[in-house]
């Protein structure tokens, strides 16, 4: 760990308590930071009781910080309570990871800090933060763990935390492999975004770009099913998904080497509503009509049925196409 630096109390940071004393660590230049024993983490911990990839801090909506356990063996704790789903942090919260104690500090009102906020005395070559906002064609995927509340009521807290943390960690790995990132961890769900590069004269999504979304979702389903064999669960772990394609304002923030993105707009909101609609339809996956139109050979090969659904917050019924994960797997196999 580097030498302690002086950090203004007005800036978001954590204070790491260890053998070297209280070390402040700034939370800058990104929307998320991983913590763990592995040297690849943004905040590496010299703690034999910490897992290699133990937990993650993430910003949601500019100034809401969450702690997410990534399936650690010994758990993550906030104010003495074990973290089972992403937990919202407030200034002064005490975090325990393995045998390491941390304190989270953040003013009540702040924007994402700039790179000039904190500079290590030993390293003043800080890469400038980039902030861009532009309208782009995207596909949003929302995946939700079914009956999570019921599961929390029937499971041992330690096993529940390890199960859900493992799910979050593997979900992130799968999504990264298919060229995207987890934009948000929201309770028992994840949201991810694919940005499509299109020609100025065309709004067509490339076939391979669209298939990445579906292949990622298939692997997320398969991974979720595998956890049923790995953990002793009271009932099978199941997931549901909503996919929507359209234009949204996409913001890029982070260093030039490691940019982070987030998307805002109706396209994003509709993806969440579509995921919710799968419950009333009794299906696993619901996709928007724009997504369907960009799906290669959808009318011939994708065995989804058309439905008209009332989405919360929308005045008129919405056309969606829905089906099962088995249907989606059949589609992927046909395309090879």
C-alpha positions as CSV (number, residue, x, y, z in Angstrom):
1,X,0.0,0.0,0.0
2,X,1.3,3.5,-0.9
3,X,2.2,6.1,1.8
4,X,-0.8,7.8,3.4
5,X,-2.2,10.9,1.6
6,X,-4.2,13.8,3.0
7,X,-7.7,13.8,1.7
8,X,-10.3,16.5,2.2
9,X,-13.4,15.4,4.2
10,X,-15.5,16.9,1.4
11,X,-14.2,14.3,-1.1
12,X,-15.5,10.7,-1.4
13,X,-13.0,8.2,0.1
14,X,-12.5,5.2,2.3
15,X,-10.2,5.0,5.3
16,X,-8.3,1.7,5.4
17,X,-7.3,0.6,8.9
18,X,-4.3,-1.8,9.0
19,X,-0.9,-2.5,10.4
20,X,0.3,0.7,8.8
21,X,-2.3,2.8,10.5
22,X,-5.3,4.7,9.0
23,X,-4.8,5.1,5.2
24,X,-7.2,7.2,3.2
25,X,-7.9,5.9,-0.3
26,X,-9.6,8.3,-2.7
27,X,-12.6,7.2,-4.8
28,X,-11.9,8.9,-8.1
29,X,-11.6,8.4,-11.9
30,X,-14.1,5.5,-12.1
31,X,-17.6,4.3,-11.2
32,X,-16.4,1.1,-9.5
33,X,-13.5,-0.2,-7.5
34,X,-12.7,-3.8,-6.6
35,X,-11.2,-4.9,-3.3
36,X,-9.5,-8.1,-2.5
37,X,-6.3,-10.0,-1.8
38,X,-5.3,-10.2,-5.5
39,X,-2.9,-7.6,-6.9
40,X,-5.2,-7.0,-9.9
41,X,-7.8,-5.3,-7.6
42,X,-8.2,-1.5,-7.6
43,X,-7.7,-1.6,-3.9
44,X,-5.5,-4.6,-3.0
45,X,-5.7,-5.8,0.6
46,X,-2.9,-7.4,2.6
47,X,-5.3,-9.7,4.4
48,X,-5.1,-13.5,4.3
49,X,-8.7,-13.7,5.3
50,X,-9.9,-11.7,2.3
51,X,-10.8,-13.5,-0.9
52,X,-8.8,-12.9,-4.0
53,X,-11.7,-10.9,-5.5
54,X,-13.7,-10.1,-2.4
55,X,-16.0,-7.0,-3.0
56,X,-16.7,-4.0,-5.1
57,X,-17.7,-0.4,-4.5
58,X,-19.8,1.1,-7.2
59,X,-21.4,4.5,-7.9
60,X,-25.0,4.6,-9.1
61,X,-26.6,7.8,-10.3
62,X,-23.6,10.0,-9.6
63,X,-23.6,10.0,-5.8
64,X,-25.1,6.8,-4.5
65,X,-22.4,4.4,-3.4
66,X,-23.0,0.7,-3.1
67,X,-20.9,-2.2,-1.6
68,X,-21.3,-5.5,-3.5
69,X,-19.9,-8.8,-2.1
70,X,-18.4,-10.9,-5.0
71,X,-19.0,-14.3,-3.5
72,X,-16.3,-14.1,-0.8
73,X,-15.8,-17.0,1.6
74,X,-15.7,-14.9,4.7
75,X,-18.2,-12.3,3.7
76,X,-18.4,-8.5,3.6
77,X,-20.1,-6.6,6.4
78,X,-21.5,-3.1,6.7
79,X,-22.0,-1.9,10.3
80,X,-21.8,-5.5,11.5
81,X,-24.4,-6.8,9.1
82,X,-23.5,-9.3,6.3
83,X,-23.9,-8.1,2.8
84,X,-26.1,-10.4,0.7
85,X,-27.2,-8.0,-2.0
86,X,-25.7,-4.6,-3.0
87,X,-26.0,-2.3,0.0
88,X,-26.3,1.5,-0.2
89,X,-23.6,3.3,1.8
90,X,-23.8,6.5,3.8
91,X,-21.0,8.5,5.1
92,X,-19.5,7.1,8.3
93,X,-20.5,3.5,7.5
94,X,-18.0,0.8,8.8
95,X,-17.1,-1.9,6.3
96,X,-15.4,-5.2,7.3
97,X,-13.7,-7.4,4.7
98,X,-11.9,-10.4,6.1
99,X,-9.9,-8.9,9.0
100,X,-9.7,-5.5,7.4
101,X,-11.7,-2.6,8.7
102,X,-12.6,0.4,6.5
103,X,-14.7,3.5,6.9
104,X,-16.7,5.1,4.0
105,X,-16.8,8.9,3.8
106,X,-18.8,10.9,1.4
107,X,-20.4,14.3,1.6
108,X,-24.2,14.5,1.2
109,X,-24.0,16.4,-2.0
110,X,-21.2,15.9,-4.5
111,X,-20.7,15.2,-8.2
112,X,-18.3,12.6,-9.5
113,X,-14.9,14.0,-8.5
114,X,-12.3,15.2,-11.0
115,X,-8.8,13.8,-11.2
116,X,-7.3,16.9,-9.6
117,X,-9.1,16.1,-6.3
118,X,-6.4,13.8,-4.8
119,X,-2.9,13.4,-5.9
120,X,-0.4,11.0,-4.3
121,X,2.7,12.9,-3.4
122,X,4.7,10.1,-5.1
123,X,2.7,10.1,-8.3
124,X,1.5,13.4,-9.7
125,X,1.0,12.1,-13.3
126,X,-2.7,11.6,-13.1
127,X,-4.6,10.8,-16.3
128,X,-7.3,13.3,-17.0
129,X,-10.9,12.2,-16.6
130,X,-13.0,12.2,-19.7
131,X,-16.7,13.1,-19.6
132,X,-18.7,12.8,-22.8
133,X,-22.5,12.6,-23.3
134,X,-24.0,11.8,-26.7
135,X,-27.0,10.1,-28.2
136,X,-26.2,6.5,-29.3
137,X,-28.0,3.4,-30.3
138,X,-27.7,0.8,-27.6
139,X,-29.1,-2.5,-26.4
140,X,-29.9,-2.8,-22.7
141,X,-30.1,-6.2,-20.9
142,X,-31.6,-6.5,-17.5
143,X,-31.3,-9.8,-15.7
144,X,-33.2,-10.4,-12.4
145,X,-33.0,-13.3,-9.9
146,X,-36.4,-14.7,-9.4
147,X,-38.1,-15.1,-6.0
148,X,-35.1,-13.6,-4.2
149,X,-37.1,-12.4,-1.2
150,X,-38.5,-15.9,-0.7
151,X,-34.9,-17.3,-1.0
152,X,-33.6,-14.9,1.7
153,X,-36.3,-16.1,4.1
154,X,-35.4,-19.8,3.7
155,X,-31.5,-19.7,3.4
156,X,-28.7,-19.5,5.9
157,X,-27.3,-15.9,5.6
158,X,-23.7,-17.1,4.9
159,X,-24.7,-19.5,2.1
160,X,-27.1,-16.9,0.6
161,X,-24.3,-14.3,0.5
162,X,-21.8,-16.7,-1.1
163,X,-24.4,-17.8,-3.7
164,X,-25.5,-14.3,-4.7
165,X,-22.0,-12.9,-4.6
166,X,-20.8,-15.8,-6.9
167,X,-23.7,-15.0,-9.2
168,X,-22.7,-11.3,-9.4
169,X,-19.0,-12.1,-10.0
170,X,-19.6,-14.7,-12.7
171,X,-22.2,-12.5,-14.4
172,X,-19.7,-9.7,-14.6
173,X,-17.1,-12.1,-16.2
174,X,-19.6,-13.4,-18.8
175,X,-20.7,-9.9,-19.8
176,X,-17.1,-8.7,-20.0
177,X,-16.4,-11.6,-22.3
178,X,-19.1,-10.5,-24.7
179,X,-17.9,-7.0,-25.0
180,X,-19.9,-5.1,-22.5
181,X,-19.8,-4.2,-18.8
182,X,-22.2,-4.3,-15.8
183,X,-23.6,-0.8,-15.7
184,X,-25.4,-1.3,-12.4
185,X,-25.9,-3.9,-9.7
186,X,-29.4,-3.2,-8.4
187,X,-30.5,-5.3,-5.5
188,X,-30.9,-8.8,-7.0
189,X,-30.5,-7.7,-10.7
190,X,-27.8,-6.5,-13.1
191,X,-28.1,-4.0,-16.0
192,X,-25.7,-4.1,-18.9
193,X,-25.4,-2.1,-22.0
194,X,-24.0,-2.7,-25.5
195,X,-23.2,0.4,-27.6
196,X,-23.7,-0.1,-31.3
197,X,-21.6,1.7,-33.8
198,X,-23.8,2.5,-36.8
199,X,-23.3,4.2,-40.1
200,X,-24.7,7.7,-40.4
201,X,-27.2,6.7,-43.0
202,X,-28.3,3.5,-41.2
203,X,-29.6,2.5,-37.8
204,X,-28.9,-1.2,-38.5
205,X,-27.2,-3.2,-35.7
206,X,-24.5,-5.6,-37.0
207,X,-25.5,-9.2,-36.8
208,X,-22.6,-10.2,-34.6
209,X,-23.3,-7.3,-32.2
210,X,-26.9,-8.5,-31.6
211,X,-25.8,-12.1,-31.2
212,X,-23.4,-11.1,-28.5
213,X,-26.3,-10.0,-26.4
214,X,-28.2,-13.2,-26.8
215,X,-25.2,-15.4,-26.3
216,X,-24.3,-13.5,-23.1
217,X,-27.8,-14.1,-21.8
218,X,-27.7,-17.8,-22.6
219,X,-24.5,-18.1,-20.7
220,X,-26.0,-16.1,-17.8
221,X,-28.8,-18.6,-17.7
222,X,-26.5,-21.6,-17.8
223,X,-24.3,-20.2,-15.1
224,X,-27.3,-19.6,-12.9
225,X,-28.4,-23.1,-13.4
226,X,-25.0,-24.4,-12.5
227,X,-25.2,-22.7,-9.1
228,X,-28.1,-25.0,-8.3
229,X,-25.5,-27.9,-8.3
230,X,-22.9,-25.9,-6.4
231,X,-25.0,-24.6,-3.5
232,X,-27.6,-26.2,-1.3
233,X,-30.6,-24.1,-2.2
234,X,-34.2,-24.4,-0.9
235,X,-35.5,-24.2,-4.5
236,X,-33.9,-23.8,-7.9
237,X,-32.3,-20.4,-8.6
238,X,-34.0,-18.9,-11.7
239,X,-33.5,-15.7,-13.6
240,X,-35.6,-13.6,-16.0
241,X,-34.5,-11.0,-18.5
242,X,-35.6,-8.0,-20.5
243,X,-33.9,-6.6,-23.6
244,X,-34.5,-3.3,-25.3
245,X,-32.8,-1.5,-28.2
246,X,-33.0,2.2,-28.9
247,X,-31.3,5.5,-28.6
248,X,-30.2,6.9,-25.2
249,X,-27.8,9.4,-23.8
250,X,-24.6,7.6,-23.1
251,X,-22.1,9.2,-20.7
252,X,-18.4,8.2,-20.6
253,X,-16.4,8.8,-17.5
254,X,-13.1,7.6,-16.3
255,X,-9.5,7.6,-17.3
256,X,-8.5,7.4,-20.9
257,X,-7.2,3.9,-20.2
258,X,-10.2,2.7,-18.3
259,X,-13.4,4.6,-19.4
260,X,-16.7,3.8,-17.7
261,X,-20.1,4.3,-19.4
262,X,-23.7,4.7,-18.2
263,X,-26.9,5.2,-20.2
264,X,-30.0,7.2,-19.4
265,X,-33.4,7.4,-21.1
266,X,-36.6,5.7,-22.1
267,X,-34.7,2.8,-23.7
268,X,-33.2,1.9,-20.4
269,X,-36.4,2.3,-18.4
270,X,-38.3,0.1,-20.9
271,X,-35.8,-2.7,-20.5
272,X,-36.6,-2.9,-16.8
273,X,-40.3,-2.8,-17.5
274,X,-39.9,-5.6,-20.0
275,X,-38.1,-7.7,-17.5
276,X,-40.9,-7.2,-15.1
277,X,-43.5,-8.2,-17.8
278,X,-42.0,-11.7,-18.0
279,X,-43.5,-12.5,-14.7
280,X,-47.1,-11.7,-15.8
281,X,-46.5,-13.5,-19.1
282,X,-45.0,-16.6,-17.5
283,X,-41.9,-16.4,-19.7
284,X,-38.2,-16.1,-19.2
285,X,-37.2,-13.4,-21.6
286,X,-39.1,-10.4,-23.1
287,X,-37.6,-8.2,-25.8
288,X,-38.8,-4.9,-27.2
289,X,-40.1,-4.5,-30.8
290,X,-36.9,-2.6,-31.8
291,X,-34.7,-5.4,-30.5
292,X,-36.8,-7.9,-32.4
293,X,-36.4,-5.9,-35.6
294,X,-32.6,-5.9,-35.2
295,X,-32.5,-9.7,-34.3
296,X,-31.1,-11.6,-37.3
297,X,-33.7,-13.9,-38.9
298,X,-36.1,-13.4,-35.9
299,X,-39.3,-14.0,-37.9
300,X,-37.9,-17.4,-39.1
301,X,-35.6,-18.7,-36.4
302,X,-36.6,-17.1,-33.1
303,X,-39.5,-19.0,-31.6
304,X,-40.8,-16.0,-29.5
305,X,-44.5,-15.1,-29.5
306,X,-45.8,-11.5,-29.8
307,X,-47.7,-10.0,-26.8
308,X,-49.3,-6.7,-26.0
309,X,-48.4,-5.7,-22.4
310,X,-49.1,-2.8,-20.1
311,X,-45.8,-1.5,-18.8
312,X,-45.8,0.5,-15.7
313,X,-45.5,4.2,-16.4
314,X,-46.6,3.9,-20.1
315,X,-50.0,5.1,-21.2
316,X,-50.4,2.8,-24.1
317,X,-49.9,-1.0,-24.4
318,X,-46.5,-2.1,-25.6
319,X,-45.6,-4.8,-28.1
320,X,-43.1,-7.3,-26.9
321,X,-41.8,-10.7,-28.0
322,X,-41.3,-13.2,-25.3
323,X,-40.2,-16.8,-24.8
324,X,-38.2,-19.2,-22.7
325,X,-34.5,-19.8,-22.3
326,X,-35.0,-23.0,-24.1
327,X,-36.4,-21.1,-27.1
328,X,-33.4,-18.7,-27.0
329,X,-31.0,-21.6,-26.9
330,X,-32.7,-23.2,-29.9
331,X,-32.3,-19.9,-31.8
332,X,-28.6,-19.6,-31.0
333,X,-27.9,-23.2,-32.1
334,X,-29.6,-22.7,-35.4
335,X,-27.4,-19.8,-36.1
336,X,-24.3,-21.8,-35.3
